[in-house]
Amino acid sequence: MSEIDTPKEVMNRAKADAQRRAIEEAVGNFIKSHTLVSNSQLAEDLVYASVRGKIQ
């Protein structure tokens, strides 16, 4: 918790993180990567990770 975060903001972030982790555990992750090489040199390297699910 930093000086500018309120306890409510910290709790909301912690709850969202716990929910995301629970969905990851139950459903799994989706990973996608993209690599761009130009003139035999790495120009761009991106990795996407997402979790799809909903807690009711």
C-alpha positions as CSV (number, residue, x, y, z in Angstrom):
1,M,0.0,0.0,0.0
2,S,1.5,3.3,-1.0
3,E,0.7,6.7,0.5
4,I,-1.8,7.6,-2.3
5,D,-3.8,4.3,-2.2
6,T,-6.7,4.1,0.1
7,P,-7.4,0.9,2.0
8,K,-10.5,0.4,-0.1
9,E,-8.5,0.6,-3.4
10,V,-6.0,-1.9,-2.0
11,M,-8.7,-4.3,-1.0
12,N,-10.4,-4.1,-4.4
13,R,-7.1,-4.8,-6.2
14,A,-6.4,-7.7,-3.9
15,K,-9.9,-9.1,-4.5
16,A,-9.5,-8.8,-8.3
17,D,-6.1,-10.5,-8.2
18,A,-7.5,-13.4,-6.1
19,Q,-10.4,-13.8,-8.5
20,R,-8.0,-13.8,-11.5
21,R,-5.8,-16.4,-9.9
22,A,-8.8,-18.6,-9.0
23,I,-10.0,-18.5,-12.7
24,E,-6.4,-19.3,-13.8
25,E,-6.4,-22.3,-11.5
26,A,-9.8,-23.6,-12.6
27,V,-9.8,-22.8,-16.4
28,G,-6.2,-22.2,-17.3
29,N,-4.4,-19.5,-19.3
30,F,-4.3,-18.5,-23.0
31,I,-0.8,-17.6,-24.2
32,K,-0.1,-16.1,-27.6
33,S,3.2,-14.7,-28.9
34,H,4.3,-12.6,-31.8
35,T,7.8,-12.1,-33.0
36,L,8.9,-9.8,-35.8
37,V,12.4,-10.1,-37.4
38,S,13.6,-7.5,-39.8
39,N,17.0,-7.6,-41.5
40,S,18.1,-10.6,-39.3
41,Q,17.4,-8.6,-36.2
42,L,14.7,-8.8,-33.6
43,A,12.3,-5.9,-34.2
44,E,9.4,-6.8,-32.0
45,D,8.7,-9.6,-29.5
46,L,5.3,-9.6,-27.8
47,V,3.7,-12.1,-25.5
48,Y,0.0,-12.0,-24.6
49,A,-1.5,-13.8,-21.7
50,S,-5.2,-13.8,-20.9
51,V,-7.7,-15.6,-18.7
52,R,-11.3,-16.1,-19.7
53,G,-13.9,-16.8,-17.1
54,K,-16.4,-15.3,-14.7
55,I,-17.0,-15.7,-11.0
56,Q,-20.6,-15.7,-10.0
